[in-house]
Every structure is written in C-alpha cells, then in structure tokens.
C-alpha cells in the first residue's frame, strides 16, 4: 500500500519531467539524478504536496524548458557546466518517519544512484537520513529543518540553506537593538511566558541566553500548562511585573486565550514579541487578529512582499499556476534549497560527489537572486547558511505586515500598542 | 443517577457551539442566548437517555462506561466533521473588561459567568429540595426500586435527571464562550476538572459539589500564583488524590 502510494506520486513526476523535457538529438547520455525524500503521505503529506511544484519548476529551469529572467537562473539554464545534462528528480515518501527516511535515503543512494539528496522537511527525519548520506559521501541539502543541532554534528556532506530556531530568536534581539536606536526608546526588561512542551522550553532557553548576552533583565519567566483552561494567574503576573516587552511562546489555542485574558484583565503590554506558531496561525489571525493589534512575531517569510520583489513574484506566478495557491514559507525555502544544489552541480561541472561538495562549500548566491529575504547563501564550516535572516511582522488592522528589517518593511512599527481602553 | 456521563465534556462543547452559532447567525450574545443553549442541551440529554442510557442501565458497568464514552467520541468526531477543526471565538461580546471587587480585579465575563453559575446552582438546589418532582428525583437516585414502589415514574425521573444535567452544562458552555475559544476538543480540558470536582465533593451531593468547586478553584488560583502556573493542576489533582485516599466516597459523598 505504502509503495503503491509512493509510486502514484513518483510516477507522474517522472513522467512529467521526462515528457516535459524531450531530449534533443544531440543530448548527452549524462543525467543528473536528484533524490527528494519528503512526506508525501501521512499527517504531514500537505508539506510534500506543496513542495512538489517548486522542485518541478527548479528541474525545468535547469533543463532549459522554463525561463526565469534573472541572472542567477539564466546561468543555470540548460546546465551549461555539464554541457546540457538533464536533471531527473526522484521523489520518495518518508511519511515523516525517521526510520523510513533513513531507509529511503539508503534506497535512493544505493539503488537509484542519485547524485545528491534534497531532504527531508522534518528535523527528526533529516537527522537520520543525513547520517546515511554522510556514510556514503553523497551531498545532502536541507532546505527546511529548523532544529539547531542538525549542523552541530560535524557532518561533511550536510548543507542547510534554512535558518534554524536560534536565528529566529536572534532576529528579535536584533530588532530590539535597532528599534531602540531608531525610535530612541528604552527597552530593559523582558517577560517570557512559554508553554511547557519542547517548543516552549527550547524557545525560552534561547531567549534567556540572548537576554543575558545583550544585557536585558528577564522579570517574568513563566512556564504554563499547555492547553490550559485559564491563564488568569499568568496574565496577572505579567501585569504586576509589567515588562517592557512581553515575549510569549504559544500554540494557537493558548495564544487566543491569552488575547482574551489580557483584555479581560486590562493588561496593556507596550510591545509583544511572539515566537511564530500560535500567534501567526490562520485561526489566530482570523478570529482574534483585530483584538491582537500590534502583536509582533518573528516570521520566516514575508508574504506581503511577494508582489514587491520581482524575483519572488516571478516564482510565485509559476507556483500559483501549478499549486492553486500562493507560495509560502516552506515551498519558498525548498525552492531556495534545490536551486542552491543545482547551482553547485553546475559549477562543479560533473556529478562526482566530492566535486559537488566542494562547489557547495564555495557557494555564494547574492540575496537579490533569492525569493527569501536573506542576505546571501554562503555556508560556514558546519554547512549552515550564514546569510539567513528572519523577519519581524506586526499585526496591523487584522493582517500581518513586515516591519523589520527596516529596509524591506512595508509598514512602520506601531509602538506602544494602544491600551485596551483607548481602542475603537 | 447510577451512571457517570463521560460525554459531559462533549455536551459542554455542543453548548459552546450553540452559543457560538447563535452569535454568528443571529448576533445573539451568549448572555442572551444561554437559555437557548440550556434548552437545546436539555433536549439532547433527554434524547441521550431515551436513545442510549435506558438500554444500558441494566447492563454491566463496563457497558455503561463504554456507551457514554462512545457517545463522547461520536459527538467530538461529528463536530469535527460538521464544523471543522478551526478555532472560533465570539468576538466583541457585550460584556468585556473587568470589575474591581474590593481591590481584586476580575474579568467581567468571568464574573458574570460565576454569578450565573451560582444562580443556576441555587435554582437547582431549590428544585431538588423543595419541589415534589425534585424530591421524587432524589428518591429515584437513592433507590430506584423503592421509588417505583412509592408510585414514582422512575423512567421519567431518569430522563429528567439527564435533561437537567445536560441543561446545566448548556448554561455553563454558553457563558464560557464569552471568554473561551470553541473547537471540537474543547470539552476534554474541562471534563477532567469537572469529574475531579464532583468526585471530590462526593457523587450525588449537589451542595458538596459547589463547595468542592470553590476548593478546586481556590487551589488552582493559589497554586498558580504562589507556586508556579505550570503546576496548578498538579496541585489540584494531588489534593484530589489525598482526599479519595482518605475518603473514597469524597468529602460528603454517600456512595
């Protein structure tokens, strides 16, 4: 059954790529085979389904059947470095199961003879699959996993274009620094509230460390029970300590309850800096977005900039036609990952793994050629992209707008957040 | 009434949806629509008795547990199927803000809800203690056979008991939507606390449940304030464990 489903997904892709790109008569027999292990079934199947179009777009750009009029993509057109070798994608399904991801990576490398892997979306699967690639010495590009530990294992073959969770928290403190300079306000004290599972406690740990590093005082440090029936005690503590910035880490239910409770108890934080997740979920924005006016969150992708940045718009036009919706964070990161790999293979001029790895190490893609709002793509010694930059968005009138970095912002920061009694 | 309703949390969820849709479709604030939710739920309780409970009352304990547990799973899944897993809230309820009670700030919706709950409790207590039907209901709960011998229609009393129980949760659910989000799984968090409260007071004793409710609420709030919010339920359940070890029938229970 699983094989059947996987086959059902792989078959159309294989057909589409071969049909869409009829080999010219002079084509060489050389082929670039890229293995993609993604969740195509199971609870996170939507992620794989949403990512598939960007991989096809990337392959078509490399195969010269699709034109993206920007210098970086023009250079890759037809893979001149390998004299027109064709890219073939093999999509396999790991169902977000680490052991299956490991088995699939093994199969792709030993049986399908892939030249490189782009994998795996979920951090837990990336952890196991990348070990296989490391053992066989096959370049492994990770575009979406955010667990910081993945690039701390001393791997030689793993390259991560995606930011990880520490970058996401770092941007909050970069924002505090720049915002204080820009507006001449003083931010000294922070209040942390976080739900009591791994997500919350990890987030708080990093926030605490960074607060110490940059000299902020944490005046509230409060774990709360996830999916609780009441947050009154928590909000009362915040209200009593009244920190300059309230930094909540919540899933959406608690995030919604927090909004209600702050209103009922008339707690008026001057600045709210949330850790993504609950505070940016579509239900949160739809149901309490207007009440939560002024809430800021770190965000991985500036969807309000889609139309403003030509490259993002061009890719989104292609994507929307195939996926039936706008591109968002994860497919955008996936696209960036596979293009980085194709660029390295093109510069290597061969499918030899060691040559591709060396080319990956030398990667340098400027930010204006990326659909992500990053500075550039360059890898450090651990294989982590150091050009990543997360952004800060703020709820204004029931919608999130990018407010930081200031040079790409679409709106000014609302500060302080209007008190409950002054609203409407 | 000799049987624990494991679908109580799901009844609460349905009441919340009734209040939510009354607000969404007819712009009726929960403060206004809670009698409607109580009526709908009472009807549901009555139907549950006649449709399910009546048939398993004579059966083994396990069958009774699984019947209401199955009902809970069914209701939850049905809600998910009909209304999706999205979280909904009644935005801009009539009552917002806070009230000051001798220097202590309480959210106005919460205060309203607790006053209404107290009102419902007084009404229920008067009904049970003073009216003939109420006394008949108590008699049925105490001893079904003896009550039947006294000429009480125990069948009707059971159905009434279910209707009243569900009606009460209807009031609670509707008022809860003033400050809590609605989604198919919302009942679970409250149901567990409700069981603990009832068991702490003692099954079958309505005033004791009120006292237990106040104790649980106080312990939860104080533990949250003085120890750590993450531990507030741990303290509540610890207290419960302590009480049932010492008095398995609850503080004032008869059974």
Interface residues (C-beta under 8 A of the other chain):
Chain A: X196 X222 X223 X224 X225 X227 X228 X229 X230 X231 X232 X233 X234 X236 X237 X252 X253 X256 X257 X260 X261 X263 X264 X265 X266 X283 X284 X286 X287 X288 X290 X291 X420
Chain B: X86 X87 X88 X89 X91 X96 X97 X98 X105 X107 X108 X109 X110 X179 X180 X181 X183 X189 X190 X193 X220 X221 X224 X225 X228 X229 X230 X232 X233
